[in-house]
């Protein structure tokens, strides 16, 4: 089966990382470290990236990894206590982890976009993680500018609204093979089942999901577009690629990441979308930029040739693009 080893390795790595993240969140109040771009990063971000990159490098030594974090700040003398905390948590799952090795593993993620590479967000939605709300561990394999495999762990998201909301969900998608979801049960997974985007007649779930952070997009235009395509219920706000999970599992019909009026030239980072894109597409949905063009993951760590992101159940996609065209 195509990508079988890649899938097995990615699932193992992401599940381990999700386990570490949950341990960090349950045992301490994560202290955020300020990055140069003023976004927060925690010891769980570093630990998650270290473990995933180590397993990927061992299985696929020729594949570059393009990840969000690097160990430059963590390697500074004044950060030694943080590095010790990272190692302590990683050692619970990888007993041979030592500080020098852990920083090396993190920096495996400093690779470049190429014809085949992995892209990783070790914790997407760090602010949600810090608040005790939604976050995701997102890993994807890209070949020829197209996402071929995505593994998305959402430890606080229930794909089945009737299930335990604390169980969490692991989505696994392979191009052309569909997407499955399983409940995360500590270090193991429950039975996998398929998921599908919402049908237009399911009015209760034909709703809009958007970011908690007001700076992530143009919320007023997003609300206008949602109304223009017949979405009248209040939006759901959550952090991270859990929004992709909501669309893929039929709990929402639309997610928009529109350029903010304050930063119209901003381009999205690949690790913020790659895993979610294939999860939604393999569940029957559609993902494009605001002009209706496919997202091009083959150029840079940013989506240089795409502006904004439109994620839908498919049935409303053309109407959304038309409304965006009129709105601009």
Beta strands, then each sheet from edge to edge (+ up, - down):
strand 1: 33-34
strand 2: 40-41
strand 3: 64-67
strand 4: 116-124
strand 5: 136-143
strand 6: 146-154
strand 7: 169-174
strand 8: 178-185
strand 9: 188-189
strand 10: 193-194
strand 11: 208-210
strand 12: 236-237
strand 13: 254-257
strand 14: 286-288
strand 15: 309-312
sheet 1: 1+ 2-
sheet 2: 3+ 4+ 5- 6+ 7- 8+ 9-
sheet 3: 3+ 4+ 5- 6+ 7- 8+ 10-
sheet 4: 12+ 11+ 13+ 15- 14+
end
